[in-house]
């Protein structure tokens, strides 16, 4: 399964990277692979680095790969790009392939509670010690790489995480890795892999500052990852501008296109929601494309087993039944539309409905808020645990512009959820918490029905709507 390293890297960069690799190996031998690193230390180190979206380019990541002896060349890969549904689709592809007898890994982002969730082998997240050792190894490589970079340049958080993940997956001798892209595609740290199958879930207007102002521009950036002679698997609801780009890219690079067909062979899916059924149909098509490329037989029982056993945390997740409380990480208008389409499946129209909403400042909060308020009776606005959180007062201002006054501003997410649940319980209603995966992760971390959710009742000022 090992493959030869591609040529074409400039000679000077090769020499620098090889020098770095030698230094990293010597440092690792001198100090031990992960000696002295705990999970807490690894996560603290990651938090100290800036986020991946701030510095694009693949030069740092290529040097990291060479420093770590090119782990990305030691397994086959499937690359998942798109605006929404990437994490679910990635996990579903991995589950299907694992049940076909392949030793499978997955790299996901972001996480709900712990960074260890981001790297999975055989559908299990890394043990804390293994995760710490992988981050330690990547941190040593980053230290050496940083010495070769300009004064204002350094390895980012996402690059270090991605390098650690690819190194650990290679060390586990996996046969195929399903890799979720981060923000984009062309300059995303995950683009160092050589994927025989690429998957485009969908394309929406998000991160336009970095990816471009139109759907066509965004599709161009995401589909830049498609390798010549590979297979490109497309979601069934792909918008026309993105489809046009996909067809052009396929023609230019001799790529085979496969379109997912959600209604052709429905599976009994544990994950709830229409959008998850679309994701699973896409995952099935991608897994089948890979199996075909590997000359392996598709097993219907294996696909059915994956569908019946895989749940996806943070997506239409029922936190509790008294009152019914649903968490979903919808973080842009398209994801909110998919959530509202699926919500009757888990709440059966139960009213009144309380909304707990926290949004990051770079999202289209107004476009997310309007459809949510149309189905809710009262709203608690809060702040996800992020420096990029939109202040609750800004959401309140947007709600008032929409004529919605039944609002509470509570910056602490766990307290906002507790108040919303008190309100819904008194009225026989339900609760929906959404707007950010960071919000959902924080609520899951703090949820304890007997202690954490006990709180004073909030007074809600109602409008005459």
C-alpha positions in Angstrom: 0.0 0.0 0.0 3.1 2.3 0.3 3.5 4.6 -2.6 6.5 6.5 -4.0 6.9 10.1 -3.2 5.9 12.5 -6.1 8.5 14.6 -7.7 8.4 18.3 -8.6 9.2 20.0 -5.2 11.8 22.7 -5.8 15.3 21.5 -5.0 15.9 24.2 -2.3 12.7 23.3 -0.5 13.6 19.6 -0.7 17.0 20.3 0.9 15.4 22.4 3.6 12.8 19.8 4.4 15.3 17.0 4.5 17.4 19.0 6.9 14.4 19.5 9.1 13.5 15.9 8.9 17.0 14.9 10.1 16.8 17.3 12.9 13.4 16.1 14.0 14.5 12.5 14.0 17.5 13.3 16.1 15.4 15.3 18.5 12.8 12.5 18.8 15.5 9.9 19.5 17.1 12.1 22.1 13.9 13.0 24.0 11.5 10.1 23.2 8.5 10.1 20.9 6.1 11.8 23.3 7.8 11.8 26.7 6.5 14.4 29.1 3.4 15.3 27.1 -0.1 14.7 28.5 -3.4 15.3 26.8 -3.7 18.5 28.8 -0.3 19.7 27.6 -1.1 18.8 24.0 -4.4 20.6 24.0 -2.8 23.6 25.7 -0.2 23.8 23.1 -2.8 23.6 20.3 -4.8 26.4 21.8 -1.7 28.6 21.9 -1.5 28.5 18.1 -3.5 30.6 15.8 -6.4 29.1 13.8 -5.9 27.6 10.4 -7.9 30.2 8.5 -5.3 32.9 9.1 -2.4 31.8 7.0 -3.0 30.0 3.7 -0.4 28.1 1.6 1.0 24.6 1.5 4.7 25.3 1.9 4.7 24.9 5.7 2.6 21.7 5.5 4.8 20.1 2.8 7.9 20.8 5.0 6.0 19.3 8.0 5.3 16.1 5.9 8.9 15.7 4.9 10.0 16.3 8.5 7.7 13.5 9.6 8.9 11.1 6.8 5.9 11.7 4.5 3.2 9.8 6.5 0.5 10.8 4.0 2.1 8.4 1.4 1.7 5.3 3.6 -2.1 4.9 3.0 -4.8 5.5 0.4 -7.0 8.5 1.0 -10.5 9.8 0.3 -10.8 13.6 0.5 -14.1 15.2 1.7 -14.7 18.9 0.8 -17.8 21.1 0.8 -19.7 23.6 2.9 -22.0 21.5 5.0 -22.2 17.8 6.0 -18.4 17.0 5.7 -18.0 15.5 9.2 -21.0 13.3 9.0 -20.1 12.1 5.5 -16.5 11.5 6.5 -17.6 9.3 9.4 -20.1 7.5 7.3 -17.6 6.6 4.6 -15.1 5.4 7.2 -17.8 3.2 8.8 -18.8 1.6 5.6 -15.2 0.8 4.6 -14.4 -0.5 8.1 -17.3 -2.9 7.8 -15.8 -4.1 4.5 -12.8 -5.4 6.4 -10.5 -2.5 5.7 -8.5 -0.9 8.5 -9.8 2.6 8.2 -9.0 5.9 9.8 -10.7 9.3 9.7 -9.6 12.9 10.3 -12.4 15.3 11.3 -12.8 18.9 12.3 -13.8 20.6 14.4 -14.4 18.6 17.6 -17.2 18.8 20.1 -15.5 18.4 23.4 -11.9 17.0 23.0 -9.3 17.3 20.3 -9.0 13.6 20.5 -12.3 13.3 18.6 -10.6 14.5 15.4 -8.5 11.4 14.8 -10.3 8.1 14.6 -9.1 4.6 13.9 -11.6 1.8 13.3 -14.4 4.3 14.4 -12.7 4.9 17.8 -11.1 8.2 18.7 -7.5 8.2 19.8 -6.5 7.4 23.4 -5.3 10.5 25.3 -1.7 9.1 25.5 -1.5 8.4 21.8 -3.0 11.8 20.9 -0.5 13.6 23.2 2.4 11.6 21.6 1.3 12.5 18.1 0.9 16.2 18.9 4.4 16.1 20.6 6.0 14.6 17.5 4.3 17.2 15.3 5.2 20.0 17.6 8.9 19.1 17.4 8.6 19.0 13.6 6.9 22.4 13.7 9.6 23.9 15.8 12.2 22.8 13.3 10.1 24.0 10.3 9.5 27.4 12.0 13.3 27.9 12.0 13.3 27.7 8.2 10.5 30.2 7.8 10.3 34.0 7.7 10.1 36.0 10.9 6.3 36.5 10.6 5.6 32.9 9.5 5.0 29.8 11.5 3.1 26.5 11.5 -0.6 27.0 12.4 -2.8 25.1 14.8 -4.7 23.3 12.0 -1.4 22.4 10.2 0.0 20.9 13.3 -3.2 19.0 14.1 -3.3 17.7 10.5 0.3 16.7 10.6 -0.2 14.9 13.9 -3.2 13.1 12.6 -1.6 11.9 9.4 1.5 10.7 11.3 -0.6 8.8 13.8 -2.8 7.2 11.1 0.3 6.1 9.3 1.8 4.6 12.5 -1.5 2.7 13.0 -0.9 1.0 9.6 -4.3 1.9 8.3 -5.2 1.0 4.7 -7.4 4.0 3.9 -8.0 7.4 5.5 -11.1 9.5 5.0 -9.9 13.1 5.5 -12.2 16.0 6.0 -11.0 19.3 4.6 -10.9 22.4 6.8 -12.0 25.7 5.5 -11.3 25.4 1.8 -9.5 23.0 -0.5 -6.7 24.4 -2.7 -4.5 25.7 0.2 -6.1 23.7 3.0 -3.5 21.7 5.1 -5.3 18.5 4.2 -4.5 19.0 0.5 -1.1 17.3 1.0 -2.8 13.9 0.7 -3.0 12.1 -2.7 -6.6 11.0 -2.8 -7.9 8.5 -5.3 -11.5 9.6 -4.5 -12.7 13.2 -3.8 -16.1 14.0 -2.4 -17.9 17.3 -2.7 -20.9 17.5 -0.3 -22.4 20.8 -1.4 -21.4 24.4 -1.9 -22.8 27.4 -0.1 -21.8 31.1 0.4 -19.5 30.9 3.3 -16.0 32.2 4.1 -16.3 34.4 1.0 -13.4 36.5 2.4 -11.0 33.6 1.7 -12.8 31.5 -0.9 -14.3 34.1 -3.2 -17.6 36.0 -3.5 -19.6 33.5 -5.6 -20.7 29.9 -5.6 -18.5 29.3 -8.7 -15.5 30.8 -6.9 -16.0 28.7 -3.8 -16.4 25.5 -5.9 -13.2 26.3 -7.8 -11.3 26.5 -4.5 -12.8 23.3 -3.1 -12.4 21.3 -6.3 -8.8 22.2 -6.6 -8.0 19.1 -4.5 -9.3 16.7 -7.2 -6.4 14.6 -8.5 -5.9 13.7 -12.2 -7.4 10.3 -13.1 -9.3 10.0 -9.8 -13.0 9.8 -9.1 -15.1 12.8 -8.0 -18.3 12.0 -6.0 -20.9 14.7 -5.9 -23.9 15.4 -3.6 -27.3 15.1 -5.2 -28.3 18.7 -4.3 -25.3 20.4 -5.7 -26.1 23.9 -7.0 -25.7 24.5 -10.7 -22.7 26.8 -10.6 -20.7 24.2 -8.6 -21.9 21.4 -10.9 -20.6 23.3 -13.9 -17.2 23.7 -12.2 -17.1 20.0 -11.3 -17.9 19.0 -14.9 -15.2 21.2 -16.3 -12.6 20.0 -13.7 -13.5 16.4 -14.5 -12.9 17.0 -18.2 -9.6 18.8 -17.7 -8.2 16.2 -15.4 -9.7 12.9 -16.8 -11.8 12.4 -13.7 -14.8 10.2 -13.4 -17.9 11.8 -11.9 -20.3 9.8 -9.7 -23.5 11.4 -8.6 -25.2 10.2 -5.3 -28.8 9.1 -5.6 -30.5 9.4 -2.2 -33.7 7.7 -3.0 -32.4 4.8 -5.0 -31.4 2.4 -2.1 -32.6 3.8 1.2 -30.9 2.4 4.3 -32.2 2.1 7.9 -30.2 4.9 9.3 -29.6 5.5 13.0 -28.6 9.2 12.4 -31.8 11.2 12.2 -32.9 13.8 9.6 -33.4 14.1 5.8 -29.9 15.7 5.5 -28.3 12.7 7.1 -30.0 10.4 4.6 -28.5 12.6 1.9 -25.1 12.4 3.6 -25.3 8.7 3.8 -26.2 8.3 0.2 -23.2 10.4 -0.7 -21.0 8.4 1.7 -22.2 5.1 0.1 -21.4 6.4 -3.4 -17.9 7.4 -2.2 -17.2 4.1 -0.5 -18.4 2.2 -3.5 -16.1 4.2 -5.7 -13.1 3.5 -3.5 -14.0 -0.2 -3.3 -14.3 -0.4 -7.0 -10.9 1.3 -7.4 -9.4 -1.3 -5.0 -11.1 -4.1 -6.9 -13.1 -5.1 -3.8 -16.7 -6.3 -3.8 -19.4 -4.1 -2.3 -21.3 -5.8 0.5 -24.9 -4.7 1.1 -24.9 -6.2 4.7 -21.8 -4.2 5.5 -23.5 -1.0 4.2 -26.6 -1.8 6.2 -24.6 -2.4 9.4 -22.8 0.9 9.0 -26.1 2.7 8.6 -27.8 1.1 11.5 -25.0 1.6 14.0 -23.5 5.1 13.4 -24.7 8.0 15.3 -23.3 11.5 14.8 -22.9 13.7 17.9 -24.0 17.3 17.7 -26.4 16.7 14.7 -30.0 16.4 15.6 -28.8 15.0 18.9 -31.5 14.5 21.6 -30.0 15.6 24.8 -32.9 14.9 27.1 -36.6 14.1 26.9 -37.9 16.2 29.9 -38.4 18.5 28.1 -37.3 17.3 24.6 -34.0 19.1 23.9 -32.3 18.9 20.6 -28.8 20.0 19.8 -27.6 20.7 16.3 -24.4 22.4 15.1 -26.1 24.2 12.1 -23.8 27.2 11.6 -24.9 28.9 8.3 -28.2 29.5 6.5 -28.1 26.3 4.4 -27.4 24.2 7.5 -30.3 25.9 9.3 -32.6 25.1 6.4 -31.6 21.5 6.5 -32.1 21.4 10.3 -35.6 22.9 10.1 -36.5 20.5 7.3 -35.6 17.6 9.6 -36.8 19.0 13.0 -40.4 17.5 12.8 -38.8 14.0 12.6 -37.5 14.4 16.1 -39.9 16.8 17.7 -43.1 16.0 15.8 -44.2 19.6 15.8 -44.2 19.9 19.6 -44.9 23.5 20.8 -44.1 25.8 22.2 -40.5 25.8 21.1 -37.7 27.6 22.9 -34.6 28.5 20.9 -31.1 28.7 22.4 -28.8 30.4 19.8 -25.1 31.3 19.7 -23.4 32.3 16.5 -19.9 33.3 15.4 -19.4 36.8 14.1 -18.3 35.7 10.6 -21.6 34.0 9.9 -24.7 35.4 8.3 -26.6 35.6 11.5 -29.6 37.5 10.0 -30.2 34.8 7.4 -29.9 32.1 10.1 -32.2 33.9 12.6 -35.2 34.7 10.4 -36.3 31.1 9.7 -35.4 29.9 13.2 -37.6 32.6 14.8 -40.4 31.7 12.5 -40.8 28.3 14.2 -39.9 29.4 17.8 -41.9 31.1 20.5 -39.1 32.4 22.7 -35.3 32.8 22.3 -32.3 32.7 24.5 -29.3 34.4 22.9 -25.9 33.3 24.1 -22.2 33.3 23.2 -20.3 30.2 22.0 -16.9 29.7 23.7 -14.9 31.5 21.0 -13.1 34.8 20.6 -15.1 35.1 17.4 -18.5 34.8 19.2 -21.2 37.3 18.1 -22.5 39.2 21.2 -26.0 38.1 22.3 -27.1 41.7 22.2 -26.3 41.8 18.4 -28.7 38.8 17.9 -31.3 40.6 20.0 -31.0 43.6 17.8 -31.5 41.5 14.7 -34.5 39.8 16.3 -36.2 43.1 17.1 -35.8 44.2 13.5 -37.7 41.0 12.6 -40.5 42.0 15.1 -39.5 39.3 17.7 -39.4 40.5 21.3 -39.6 37.3 23.3 -35.9 37.3 24.0 -33.4 36.7 26.9 -29.7 37.5 26.6 -27.6 35.1 28.6 -23.9 35.0 27.7 -23.3 31.7 29.5 -24.5 28.8 27.3 -25.2 26.3 30.1 -27.3 28.9 32.0 -29.2 29.9 28.8 -30.0 26.2 28.1 -31.2 25.7 31.7 -33.5 28.7 31.6 -34.9 27.6 28.2 -35.5 24.1 29.5 -37.3 25.5 32.6 -39.5 27.6 30.4 -40.3 24.7 28.0 -40.9 22.2 30.8 -43.5 24.5 32.4 -45.4 24.7 29.1 -45.1 21.2 27.9 -42.8 22.4 25.1 -39.4 21.6 23.7 -36.0 23.2 23.2 -33.7 23.6 20.2 -30.1 24.7 20.7 -28.1 25.6 17.6 -26.0 28.1 15.7 -22.5 26.8 16.2 -20.7 23.5 16.8 -18.7 25.3 19.5 -22.0 26.1 21.3 -23.1 22.5 21.0 -19.8 21.2 22.3 -19.9 23.5 25.3 -23.5 22.4 26.2 -22.6 18.7 25.9 -19.5 19.3 28.1 -21.6 21.0 30.8 -24.8 19.1 30.6 -25.9 17.4 33.8 -29.7 17.1 34.3 -29.6 17.2 38.1 -26.9 19.9 38.7 -25.7 21.9 35.8 -29.2 22.7 34.5 -30.7 23.9 37.8 -31.1 27.6 37.5 -33.4 30.5 38.3 -36.3 30.9 36.0 -35.8 33.7 33.5 -38.4 36.4 32.8 -39.2 36.7 29.2 -40.6 39.9 27.7 -43.2 38.9 25.1 -44.3 40.8 22.1 -47.9 40.9 20.8 -47.1 38.8 17.8 
